[in-house]
Every structure is written in C-alpha cells, then in structure tokens.
Amino acid sequence: MTQSHARTRISDALDRARAHAPFLKRLMERHPDFVAKMETAPLSPQFDDFTTYLEQDRADAVRALRIDRQKLALYAAIGDLSGTFDLVETVTLLSDFADHALDEAIRTAFAERMPDCTPAGFAAIALGKHGSRELNYSSDIDIVFLFDPETLPCRPKEDPQQSAIRLGRLVAKLLNDRTGDGYVFRVDLRLRPSPEITPIALSIGAAIAHYETMAELWERAVFIRARAVAGDIGLGKRFLAAIEPFVWRRSLDFSAIKAIRAMSHRIRDHYAQGQKFGPGYDLKRGRGGIREIEFYAQVHQLIHGGREPELRAPATLDALSALADRSHIPLPDAERLADAYRLFRTVEHRLQMIEDQQTHSLPEETAALDSVARLDGRRDGAELLDLLTGPVAYVGALYDELEDDDVDRLPTDGALLETALERIGFRAPEDARRRIEGWRGGKVRSTQSSVAREALEAVLPALIAEMGRSPDPIGAINRFDVLLDRLPSAVNLFNLLDARPGLGRLLVDVLSHAPALADELARHAELFDGLIDASALDPPEPLDELTEILRTRSASEDYQIILDRMRQLVGEERFALGVQLIDGRSDPLDVAGGYARVAEAALTVLVDAAIAEFEKVHGQIDGCDLVILALGRLGGEALTHASDLDLVYLFTGDHAAQSDGDRPLGATTYFQRLAQRVTAALSVPTASGPLYEVDTRLRPSGAQGLLAVSFDSFATYHRDNAWTWEHMALARARPVYGPEEAQDTLRRMIAEILNRNRAPAELIADVRAMRAEMSEHKPPAGPYDVKLVEGGLVDLEFCVHLLQLWHRVGLHPQLPRAIAELIEAELVDPALADAHDLLTRMLVTLRLVAPSSQAIAEASLALVAERCGKENWDALVADYDRARQCVRSEWRRLALNHDEGDDE
C-alpha cells in the first residue's frame, strides 16, 4: 500500500468516525494534535510503537492512564476502520494496553501503600478475552488477584490477606473509577472461586487447593484462556503451572463438555430476546454467534488438549487452526468458523465504537443499524444483515451438532427388560437382565454412585444393542460386568461412550474378542479415551516422527514424570494398535511393525532421559557412548502385544577411562550402572503401570556376564567363545540406539561374525541339538501355539538362521527380507514366505484373542480367520496345516535328513 493510499484510507476512517461514532468524534475533538499525527505518521499495531504517544506526565497516574486509554481507543479504532490493522492486530493491541495499564495500576498501588517496598508477591491473572489477547474494543477485563503470603509486603499490624485485599481494591479503583477523563477498564473480579464469599485476592495455596479439589466444571473452560499479565509474573506463572492438570486432563471428563453445552443452553435461554437473527440480534450470545464459536473450539480443546499440548492455544483463531491441523475438526469447518469469527468480532467493535459501550446487539431501529453499517463502510443496515445472515446460520447449525440425540431408556421392569433383551439378540435374556439390574442397583464397584448410574442409563440402550449384535452377547455382557467391577469409577467411561456413540462397537469388540485388551482396560480405563480421535486407528507415524511426538508429550524437568507419562503414552499406542487389529483396520503384519516402532521410539526417549538423569551425578566419559543392540522380534521389527525386548548393552571407547561428574566412575562400572538405569526406565512399573519386560540374557556369557560390554569384548567373545545359537540370535540383531558412527561399526562387526566360514555338519548338529532342547523345555501350549508347535514359527526361524549361517545369504534382521533372498538363491521352498506371513498373522492376532495360546473362543474364530486374510475358520485351519507342513518339510530336509558328511 502506497503512503498516499494509506493516508486516504485513514482520512476516510476519520470521516466515518466523525459521522457515525459520537464517542470517537469527542475523542478527536479532545485530541486534535494526536489526530494530526495519525493523519501524517504511519500507524503501527505494535504496542511498543504506540508507547511514544502515552502521556508523559505520570505524576498523576489516575489521569495519565485515562488519557492513555482515550488515545489508545482512538488509535485502535482508526487503525481498524481504515483496514491498517486486521482483527488479530487490533485485539492484540487492546490486550497489550490492558496488560500495561494493569501493571502500572499495581505498581501505583504498591507505591501508595508501601512506598519503600518493591512490588512482589501479588499477581493478576487475566481470564477470558484479555487472557487470550483478544480483548474487545470496549470490554471488561476479567481478573483473578493472587498473593503469596511469604513474599507480599505488609504494613505494620497488617497480615498478608489484609494487605492483598487492600491492594486489590486500590488497583480496581485506579482502573474502574470514572473521572472527568473517563475510566481505564471495568474490572470484573467475579470469576474467582465463590466470589460471593471469598475475598477479592486469594492466597496461591488456597487457589491451588480450590482448583485441585472443589472447582466447578465450567472453570476448566475458563482457564483455557488464562494468562499471568501483571504484578509478580513469576508468581502467576507458578500458579498456572500448578493447576495445569486440572485444566488439561489426560483422563477425559466428558461431563465438562456437558457443562459447556448446558452453559450455552442457559445463555440462549437468558438472552432469548437476542437469539433470533435480525435487528436486535446479539452477536455475542445469540444462536450462531461469537460465544458459540468459542465454545465449539473449547469443547474440542478440552477433549484432546490433555494429550496434545499443541491444542492449548488460548486465542480462538489459533485454537481453530490447531484443531484443524491435528484433524480434530474438518479444515473447511475451521476456515468458515474463523471467517465468521473475524466478521462477528469486527461488527461487534463497530457497535462498541459508537458510544464506548459494552454492547453486542445490533440496533433494532433502522437508522441506528444503518449508522453502524456505514461506520463499517457499508451502504446500509440491510447490506450488513445480508453479510451476517449466512455465517450466523452456519455457526448455529454446526454448534447444534454437538448436542446429544435423545435416546430411549431400557425398561426397568424385569419382564419388559427381558423381552427387549431377547429382541436385541440375547438368547438367555434372564442372565443379561440380572447383570443390568446389578449395575443399576450399584452391586458392582463402579456404579455405586448415583452419578455413575445416571451416566450408565444414557449409554445402556446403544451399548446393549451392540452387545446383542456381537457373536456372543452373553459373553460380552459378562466381560463388561467384570470390567465394571474392577474399575474404581465408570463415570468417565460412560460419558465418553455417550459423547462418542461409535466407540460402543469398538468396546464390545474388545470385550468379545480380545481378553488381553479387556484386561488392560480394566486396569486403565483411560486407555479408551485415546480412541475418541479417529487418527488413533491409523498406523503409528514413521519412527523419527513418532519419537519426537513421544518426546514432546512426555517432556518434563522431573525424571519420574517422564517415566510415568511414557507409560501412559506407550500404553495408549499399544492399546490402539490392538484395537486396529481387532477392528480390521490394519493387517496384523503392519500391527507387528507398529508395535516395534512404538517400542523403538519409546526406547530412544527413555534412554535419552535416563542418560541425562545419570549424568547429573556421574557426568560423562569423553569418547565413550552407550550403544544398544536389539535382537529377537524387536531386532526383526515385528513385535506382538506381549513381546518383551531382547537387548544387549555395549559401550565404545576406552574401558579404563573415567567419568567427569561429582561422583566419577570408571567406564566399566559407569556403563553397568547406566545399563541398569536404562533397564529400569524401560521396565519398572510406575503409577501408570509397567512398560516392557527387558531380557538381557543374550549378552556375552549370558546371565553370568557383565550387563554392558565394550565393543572389543563383544567382538572377542563372538570370535572365540560364542555358541552357535548366539550367532543365530545375531542374525536378527539390529542397533537401535547410539551415535550413528558407533552403530555402523557394530553392524560391520556383526556382519563379520555372521559371514565367517562354518563347517555345515557341525553347524547342523548344533542347530538340531538346540531345537531338541527347546522342545523339551518349552513344549507348545496347544495346537494353535503357532510359535512353538511343530512346524511353527520357531522351526521356521531355525530353518532361516541355519541357512543364513551356512550359506551367508539373506543376512537381514527382518525375516521376510531374509526369506526372500533365500528363495531367490534357491535355498528354500518359495512357499516358506507365505507360511511365514500366515504364521506371523496368527501369532500377532492370537496374542490378543487367546493370550495363553490354548483355547480360542468359538465366538472369535471367524474374526481370527478374517484378520488372517481367510474366508472362514475352516479355510484358515487348512492353510495353517499347509504352512506347518511346509515348515516341517524344510526343517527335515535341512536339519534331520541332511547327510552330515555333505558340506555342500
């Protein structure tokens, strides 16, 4: 924009202000020199640039602040009306001035009451639009005053509470009182806890205690937009950090969402006159207005923000953008809501500029409405109404979609209930009736409160209907009964199912087919919360991205908190992967890869945290690094839900070196203790439960060897002392942690070990003996123990590892890739690839459906077959038999029928 064009727009804005905004006209008449400056100097939305216009004489703070506010009101209005400032710049400027005025008022109050004391121990927390830096043109500021009794100065014979109350009153008076120069801000202190009985300033301890134990649900939404703005900022930030878990709960409380909905209903009822669109419409509180856009964003923030800190944006436009970026609301909805919000707030500002009144309603008189429209540069009120009509209708309709649908309740009469259950699909309705009556009567642990039973009634019809459609309705209802009896409270689970009815089917599927997941859910009901996000049923992100997500969401200065959060996050990821499989969203092979990525990402984050904590005491060793080697299923990047982690700890550098910390250690001792710390980080249960079992017995010399070994010791052991089975284990070894250069060195070392020449007869004898010993000590649990059964995965792996060491072909940790290269080299039956895939799909699925590897519930047979890619159970059994026969044939050919004298 050229300078002349900018001046033309400012001149036009000044003309419209004189013609249609009496308040602005009076300000222009009072400050002609200031107007002249605006006409010639560029306008800037930055408050720091505006400070050059502040009143220079600050001796009378009351007058100076009011003159400042007059100039700011005029400056912001002309910047807005001329299009020089957009909405965000305008509201940010207004909010920054409010911060400045409030801070000066606090400093002035301290100077008046305790002139020899430095202002400390007294803070102002801004809520609402001030907190989110979205302040209206003519607005109250919602403030909570806090004080710290330990640091707040007091007058003689005055306790900290009295001192804080008097300071608060004086601050409010400095800003509130109207003089010949007007006022600065209307200060509203009613958003503090129980304002009718509490003092206007709260001690930080009392405030934290209130929000942790007694706060009402609507207060969570209020504190989404809280900010420490004036006074002792450090005190304010400390308070907000302390109550963060109250605002952003990882375990979702959908009753808070209901509270927001109830609040919107009360607003619609209380301001009924302004609900209908047209002249007199309330832009803020009317149906489809500003408040409903804000509530729409806050509802989704409260649902997801406990897990995703990226969503905790206080400002509405930022929140909508973040929610769309994370796919929690559709991008077109977010964009239309944002456009509507900008339009509504802009028109709201025009209403308030006319007489500096905190109004939000369009005028009912035609002339007054025309004047508002012309202030905005429109032809008349009709054009303004046309502009608003579509967005208001759209917002109202979208917000109404959040409302619950009314559902019928299940009958309470026993006979009627049995009839309904039989119609739904329960062949033994009397058994189901007794379960439901037990829940309704509080006979299970989690429904003993009236709140829980009320929440239960809302979800029973849909949930029982889903159970009726399941393969085994009575089995599903019995497992749900066990779940309810184990949970301390089911209120959140019921509210979640009420708010997201589609999750009922997933819950019934888990209860019907996945005892492993059902058991976890009984211990940690909050696991189900993660499924509210549709993306939870997508495969995990690529490794590097997933690692950063876990690192960000578990971040804390407290090591124990990191451990606890990681167990929560990994538990949610693993639970979601299991649900993906049960729901048929993902191939079991992809789920196995997902489990492995989650484990490796978790390992990286936790090892980093363990090392950082360890180094605080013991320091570092220059030139020495920890390196971790994964073996088994983690090495092969294909875990099951029940897999442990086979790890070997190694370290680089000089084993005689010493660390540089306050408590220095020699390298060998240093890495033994660090390895112990890492194992604990990965395996020790916290309040959020366990994580992984870690098996380190594949290290050199097994359980008798050092927990962490140097690279040189590792190489020497495998060159001179390792058993054949240890080299077989190395065939699935993969470095997963440590400097890339060290990992490359370890890869070359392993390749050298695996590529050495071996005597086939001796190799075959060793492999055969090891398999026989395993069969003796670990027999299969049943015919569908696909890992240990004859012709199962262990036999398949022995075939592959035997050929890898014998022919030095297919030396890759991933079994499918190794098998493909062996097939290409014509060393193995091509059917072994399909056998591997089928057996692995069955293993991954059955670890959820039949964790004991024994009986498979008849109701789950069809699901198991379908997840393994077969039409029905009989087809799966037939293919399972063929796969086992293929593996048995290869094992016999290679290890049992081979002529030990033949070295070819």
Buried (B, 14 or more C-beta within 10 A) or exposed (E): EEEEEBBEBBBBBBEBBEEBBBBBBBBBEBBEEBBEBBEEEEBBBEBEEBEEBBBEEEEEBBBBBBBBBBBBBBBBBBBBBBBBBBBBBBBBBBBBBBBBBBBBBBBBBBEEBBEEBEBBBBBBBBBBBBBBBBBBBBBBBBBBBBBBBEBBBBEEEBEBBBBBBBBBBBBBEBBBEEEEBBBBBBBBBEBBBEEEEBBBBBBBBBBBBBBEEEBEBEBBBBBBBBBBBBBBBEBBBBBBEBBBEBBBBBBBBBBBBBBBBEBBEEBBEEBEEBBEBEBBBBBBBBBBBBBBBBBBBBBBBBBBBBBBEBBBBBBBBBBBBBBBEBEBBEEEBBEBBBEBBBBBBBBBBBBBBBEBEEBBBBBEEEEBBBBBBBBBEBEBBEBBBEBBEEBBEBBBEBBEEBEEEEBEEBBEEEEEBBBBBBEBBBEBBEBBBBBBEBBBEBBBBBBBEEEBBEBBBBBBBBBBBBBBEBBBBBBBBBBBBBBBBBBEBBBBBBBBBBBBBEBBBBBBBBBBBBBBBBBBBBEBBBBBBBBBBEEBBBBBBEBEEBBBBBBEBBEEEEBEEBBBBBBBBBBBBBBBBBBBBBBEBBBBBBBBBBBBBBBBBBBBBBBBBBBEBBBEEBBBBEEBBBBBBBBBBBBBBBBBBBBBBBBBBBBBBBBEBBBEBEEBBBBBBBBBBBBBBBBEBBBEEBEBBEBBEBBBEBBBBEEEBBBBBBBEBBBBBBEEEBEBBBBBBBBBBBBBBBEEEBBEBBBEBBEEBBEEEBEBBEBBBBBBEBBEEBBEEEEBBEBBBBBBBEBBBBBBBBBBBBBBBBBBBBBBBBBBBBBBBBBEEEBBBEBBBBBBBBBBBBBBBBBBBBBEBEEBBEBBBBBBBBBBBBEEBEEBBEBBEBBBEBBBBBBBEBBEEBEEEEEE
